[in-house]
Amino acid sequence: MKQKIKNIFKDKPPVWGLRGDPYLWDELEKLFSDSDYSISPSEFSKRLDDAFEKLINKGRINGNNKDFIYFENFPKGGMSGGYVDKQWWLKQGLPLLKKRFLAVYNRKKA
């Protein structure tokens, strides 16, 4: 049985940018739930970036700040409820997932 990519999402980061970030993490995990390691790291990186942009485009930008994206369907608790921090994702979230994918990919090829 092939190992699924969704496993790289299991250990969530201890720190997020805003309260909506864990829900975006879950959305990305769902998109990769049936994918396995038959794709290359560069293909995974492209698919992850494309999925992220597609999901981000479903949200609403908060005023002039293009880094805080509001999602109507995410829980609203707290001051930043429903909001995603695009910069956190670009600097920490996406690189973390790509690093995890590469680590598993390299172990499977060894």
GUPA-171794 format. One line per field, with one value per atom (N, C-alpha, C, O, CB): residue in one letter; x, y, z. Coordinates in steps of 0.05 Angstrom, whole numbers, plus 5000, padded with zeros to 4 digits. Atoms other than C-alpha are relative to their C-alpha. Glycine has a CB too. Example, Ala and Ser with C-alpha at 12.3 -4.5 7.8 and 13.67 -1.06 7.14 Angstrom:
<rs>
r (A	A	A	A	A	S	S	S	S	S)
east (5018	5246	5018	5039	4980	4984	5273	4985	4995	5009)
north (4976	4910	5024	5024	5001	4976	4979	5022	5044	5009)
up (5000	5156	5000	5013	5025	4999	5143	5014	5018	4971)
</rs>
This chain:
<rs>
r (M	M	M	M	M	K	K	K	K	K	Q	Q	Q	Q	Q	K	K	K	K	K	I	I	I	I	I	K	K	K	K	K	N	N	N	N	N	I	I	I	I	I	F	F	F	F	F	K	K	K	K	K	D	D	D	D	D	K	K	K	K	K	P	P	P	P	P	P	P	P	P	P	V	V	V	V	V	W	W	W	W	W	G	G	G	G	G	L	L	L	L	L	R	R	R	R	R	G	G	G	G	G	D	D	D	D	D	P	P	P	P	P	Y	Y	Y	Y	Y	L	L	L	L	L	W	W	W	W	W	D	D	D	D	D	E	E	E	E	E	L	L	L	L	L	E	E	E	E	E	K	K	K	K	K	L	L	L	L	L	F	F	F	F	F	S	S	S	S	S	D	D	D	D	D	S	S	S	S	S	D	D	D	D	D	Y	Y	Y	Y	Y	S	S	S	S	S	I	I	I	I	I	S	S	S	S	S	P	P	P	P	P	S	S	S	S	S	E	E	E	E	E	F	F	F	F	F	S	S	S	S	S	K	K	K	K	K	R	R	R	R	R	L	L	L	L	L	D	D	D	D	D	D	D	D	D	D	A	A	A	A	A	F	F	F	F	F	E	E	E	E	E	K	K	K	K	K	L	L	L	L	L	I	I	I	I	I	N	N	N	N	N	K	K	K	K	K	G	G	G	G	G	R	R	R	R	R	I	I	I	I	I	N	N	N	N	N	G	G	G	G	G	N	N	N	N	N	N	N	N	N	N	K	K	K	K	K	D	D	D	D	D	F	F	F	F	F	I	I	I	I	I	Y	Y	Y	Y	Y	F	F	F	F	F	E	E	E	E	E	N	N	N	N	N	F	F	F	F	F	P	P	P	P	P	K	K	K	K	K	G	G	G	G	G	G	G	G	G	G	M	M	M	M	M	S	S	S	S	S	G	G	G	G	G	G	G	G	G	G	Y	Y	Y	Y	Y	V	V	V	V	V	D	D	D	D	D	K	K	K	K	K	Q	Q	Q	Q	Q	W	W	W	W	W	W	W	W	W	W	L	L	L	L	L	K	K	K	K	K	Q	Q	Q	Q	Q	G	G	G	G	G	L	L	L	L	L	P	P	P	P	P	L	L	L	L	L	L	L	L	L	L	K	K	K	K	K	K	K	K	K	K	R	R	R	R	R	F	F	F	F	F	L	L	L	L	L	A	A	A	A	A	V	V	V	V	V	Y	Y	Y	Y	Y	N	N	N	N	N	R	R	R	R	R	K	K	K	K	K	K	K	K	K	K	A	A	A	A	A)
east (5017	5000	5018	5037	4981	4984	5027	4994	4971	4995	5003	5039	4987	4994	5027	5014	4993	5013	5025	4971	4988	5017	4986	4999	4998	5015	4963	5014	5008	4972	4986	5008	5019	5024	5017	4983	5053	4985	4997	5014	5017	4994	4993	4982	4975	5009	4985	5010	4994	5009	4989	5032	4997	5013	5030	5005	5005	5020	5030	4971	4981	5051	4991	4967	5006	5008	5052	4991	4977	5022	5006	5046	4989	4999	5025	5012	5001	5002	5008	4970	5001	4995	4974	4975	5002	5026	4920	4982	4990	4987	5018	4862	4989	4981	4978	5011	4839	5020	5013	4990	4979	4906	4996	5000	5026	5004	4891	4978	4979	4994	5022	4827	5009	4999	4976	4989	4864	5018	5019	5016	4983	4914	4983	4990	5015	5018	4856	4989	4986	4976	5009	4830	5021	5015	4992	4979	4897	5004	5008	5027	4998	4901	4979	4984	4997	5021	4834	5006	5001	4973	4993	4859	5021	5022	5010	4979	4918	4994	5012	5027	5006	4881	5003	5009	4971	4997	4884	5026	5031	4977	4975	4952	5022	5022	5010	4978	5014	5027	5027	4998	4973	5089	5009	5033	5020	4992	5087	5007	5016	4977	4992	5098	5027	5035	4978	4973	5165	4996	4975	5016	5001	5182	4992	4977	5026	5007	5177	4971	4958	5018	5028	5109	4983	4962	4993	5015	5085	5000	4980	5013	4998	5111	4981	4968	5029	5018	5073	4971	4955	5005	5028	5009	4992	4970	4996	5005	5014	4996	4977	5022	5002	5026	4974	4960	5024	5025	4968	4975	4957	4998	5022	4921	4997	4975	5003	5000	4940	4988	4970	5029	5010	4927	4970	4955	5016	5028	4861	4983	4962	4995	5015	4838	5000	4980	5012	4997	4864	4981	4969	5029	5018	4824	4971	4955	5005	5028	4760	4994	4971	4995	5003	4772	4997	4998	5023	5003	4762	5022	5028	4972	4978	4819	4988	4968	5017	5009	4812	5010	5033	5008	4992	4813	5025	5026	5005	4975	4882	5021	5041	5011	4980	4918	4995	4978	4999	5003	4927	5011	5010	5014	4989	4960	4980	4985	5025	5021	4898	4976	4962	4994	5022	4847	4978	4983	5010	5023	4778	4984	4978	4981	5016	4739	4974	4974	5016	5027	4665	4994	4981	4979	5007	4662	5018	5013	5001	4983	4718	4989	4976	5029	5010	4701	5009	5031	5009	4995	4698	5010	5011	4975	4991	4724	5025	5043	5005	4977	4773	5001	4985	5025	4997	4796	5007	4998	5021	4991	4827	4985	4993	5030	5016	4773	4992	4982	4976	5007	4761	5022	5019	4975	4979	4825	5024	5031	5009	4976	4886	5022	5017	4996	4977	4955	5016	5031	5018	4987	4981	5031	5044	4993	4971	5052	5010	5032	5009	4993	5054	5002	5020	4980	5000	5036	5024	5036	4974	4978	5088	5027	5045	4999	4974	5144	5004	5026	5004	4997	5128	4983	4994	4992	5018	5068	5007	5011	4972	4994	5082	5029	5032	4997	4973	5158	5001	5016	5020	5000	5144	4989	5000	4984	5012	5099	5018	5020	4973	4981	5149	5024	5033	5009	4977	5205	4992	5007	5010	5010	5163	4997	5004	4974	5003	5145	5027	5030	4986	4973	5218	5013	5026	5018	4988	5240	4989	5004	4995	5012	5190	5007	5014	4969	4993	5204	5028	5033	4997	4972	5279	5003	5019	5018	4999	5268	4990	5001	4985	5012	5225	5019	5019	4973	4982	5277	5027	5042	5006	4974	5335	5000	5020	5005)
north (4976	5000	5025	5027	5000	4976	5068	5019	5022	5014	4980	5120	5025	5034	5006	4977	5180	5026	5027	4999	4974	5252	5013	5028	5018	4987	5272	4996	5011	4989	5005	5243	5023	5027	4975	4977	5305	5022	5041	5011	4981	5345	4993	5010	5004	5010	5304	5017	5025	4972	4984	5343	5029	5040	4993	4971	5414	5017	5010	5008	4981	5472	5010	5013	5024	4990	5496	5029	5038	4996	4971	5569	5006	4997	5017	4991	5599	5030	5044	4990	4971	5668	5011	5030	5006	4991	5677	4976	4953	5019	5022	5636	4983	4960	5011	5016	5614	4982	4964	5019	5016	5583	4970	4955	5008	5029	5514	4989	4966	4993	5010	5510	4999	4982	5019	5002	5526	4976	4962	5026	5024	5472	4975	4958	4998	5023	5423	4999	4977	5002	5000	5445	4989	4974	5029	5010	5432	4970	4955	5014	5029	5364	4985	4964	4995	5014	5345	4998	4978	5015	5000	5364	4979	4969	5027	5020	5316	4973	4956	5011	5024	5261	4974	4953	5001	5024	5213	4998	4979	4999	4999	5232	4984	4981	5029	5016	5189	5012	5032	4970	4990	5197	4992	4990	4990	5007	5178	5026	5024	4986	4975	5252	5009	5002	5022	4990	5288	5023	5035	5009	4977	5341	5026	5042	5004	4976	5395	5000	5021	5003	5002	5370	5005	5019	4973	4995	5369	5030	5041	4984	4972	5439	5017	5035	5010	4986	5464	4995	5014	4991	5006	5428	5014	5024	4970	4987	5455	5030	5041	4994	4971	5526	5007	5026	5010	4995	5521	4996	5012	4980	5005	5492	5023	5032	4973	4977	5547	5025	5038	5006	4976	5602	4997	5016	5005	5004	5571	5004	5017	4971	4996	5568	5029	5039	4982	4972	5638	5018	5036	5010	4984	5665	4997	5013	4992	5003	5639	5019	5024	4971	4982	5686	5029	5035	4997	4971	5761	5015	5011	5010	4984	5810	5020	5033	5014	4982	5852	5028	5034	4991	4972	5926	5002	4989	5014	4996	5947	4979	4978	5027	5020	5889	4975	4959	4994	5024	5836	4975	4954	5006	5023	5790	4987	4964	5008	5011	5779	4994	5012	5019	5009	5738	4989	4972	4978	5008	5728	4978	4979	5024	5022	5663	4998	4993	4973	5000	5665	4973	4973	5007	5026	5590	4990	4968	4980	5008	5587	5011	5032	5011	4990	5593	5028	5036	4981	4972	5664	5007	5031	5015	4994	5658	5017	5015	4974	4983	5710	5023	5025	4984	4977	5774	4994	5008	5019	5007	5740	4976	4964	4995	5023	5686	5003	5025	4996	4999	5669	5011	5009	5016	4988	5703	4981	4966	5026	5015	5671	5021	5041	4981	4982	5703	4989	4970	5001	5009	5696	5000	4982	5018	4999	5716	4976	4965	5026	5023	5661	4975	4959	4995	5023	5611	5001	4980	5000	4998	5637	4996	4985	5026	5002	5640	4975	4967	5024	5023	5581	4976	4954	5009	5022	5538	4984	4959	5010	5014	5521	4988	4965	5018	5011	5513	4975	4956	5020	5023	5466	4975	4953	5006	5023	5421	4990	4966	5008	5009	5420	4985	4966	5024	5013	5402	4972	4953	5017	5026	5345	4981	4958	5003	5017	5319	4990	4966	5015	5008	5319	4979	4961	5025	5019	5282	4972	4953	5009	5026	5226	4989	4966	5002	5008	5224	4989	4968	5024	5010	5217	4974	4957	5022	5025	5162	4977	4955	5001	5021	5123	4993	4970	5010	5005	5130	4987	4976	5026	5011	5108	4970	4957	5011)
up (5000	5000	5000	5015	5024	5002	4981	5022	5031	4973	4979	5034	4989	4967	5014	5009	5029	5009	5031	5010	4994	5027	5024	5038	4976	4978	5077	5027	5045	5001	4974	5132	5008	5031	4998	4993	5127	5014	5026	4975	4987	5154	5029	5044	4984	4973	5218	5023	5040	5004	4979	5263	4993	4977	5006	5006	5262	5014	5035	5009	4988	5276	5027	5031	4981	4974	5348	5000	5019	5020	5002	5326	4972	4952	5006	5025	5273	4997	5016	4998	5004	5242	5011	5028	4970	4991	5254	5005	4999	4978	4991	5280	4977	4982	5016	5022	5211	4987	4971	4979	5013	5192	5004	4985	5010	4998	5222	4983	4974	5029	5017	5182	4971	4956	5003	5026	5118	4997	4976	4993	4999	5137	4995	4979	5028	5003	5143	4971	4960	5019	5028	5074	4981	4963	4992	5016	5043	5004	4984	5006	4994	5077	4985	4973	5030	5015	5046	4971	4958	5004	5029	4977	4993	4971	4991	5005	4985	5012	5014	5011	4986	5020	4984	4995	5010	5017	4961	4985	4970	4980	5015	4935	5014	5039	4997	4988	4945	4990	4977	4993	5007	4934	4972	4967	5020	5027	4861	4984	4961	4985	5013	4844	5011	5033	5005	4992	4848	5020	5022	4975	4982	4900	4985	4996	5014	5014	4847	4991	4992	4975	5007	4824	5025	5024	4988	4975	4897	5007	5014	5023	4994	4907	4983	4993	4996	5018	4846	5008	5009	4971	4993	4866	5026	5029	5002	4974	4937	4996	5007	5020	5005	4913	4985	4992	4984	5016	4863	5018	5017	4977	4982	4916	5020	5026	5015	4981	4965	4987	4999	5010	5014	4914	4994	4997	4974	5006	4895	5025	5024	4989	4975	4967	5010	5018	5022	4992	4983	4984	4994	4997	5017	4924	5007	4998	4971	4990	4957	5023	5029	5008	4978	5015	4991	4967	5020	5005	5021	5013	5036	5010	4989	5030	5019	5013	4978	4979	5093	4994	5000	5027	5004	5072	4982	4961	5026	5016	5047	5006	4992	5006	4993	5080	4984	4990	5030	5017	5026	5013	5000	4974	4987	5076	5019	5027	5015	4982	5120	4983	4974	5023	5017	5083	5017	5035	4979	4984	5112	4986	4962	5006	5010	5104	5015	5039	5002	4988	5118	5013	5034	4978	4989	5130	5022	5033	4977	4978	5182	5026	5026	4996	4974	5256	5007	4999	5023	4995	5281	5028	5034	4995	4973	5353	5001	4985	5014	4996	5378	4980	4961	4998	5017	5345	4971	4953	5012	5027	5285	4989	4969	4999	5009	5277	4971	4963	5018	5028	5204	4982	4958	4997	5016	5182	4997	5015	5012	5006	5149	4995	4982	4975	5004	5149	4976	4979	5026	5025	5078	5004	4993	4977	4997	5099	5017	5012	5013	4984	5152	4982	4984	5023	5018	5098	4981	4976	4985	5019	5049	5013	5000	4986	4987	5100	5018	5022	5016	4982	5146	4992	4990	5027	5005	5129	4975	4977	4997	5025	5056	5000	4992	4976	4999	5066	5019	5013	5010	4982	5125	4986	4988	5025	5014	5083	4978	4974	4989	5021	5026	5012	5000	4983	4986	5074	5009	5006	5024	4991	5103	4977	4979	5015	5024	5034	4991	4986	4978	5010	5013	5018	5008	4998	4981	5076	4996	4995	5029	5004	5065	4972	4969	5003	5027	4990	4999	4986	4981	4999	5002	5014	5006	5012	4985	5053	4983	4983	5026	5017	5004	4977	4968	4989	5022	4949	5009	4993	4985	4990	4994	5001	5009	5028)
</rs>
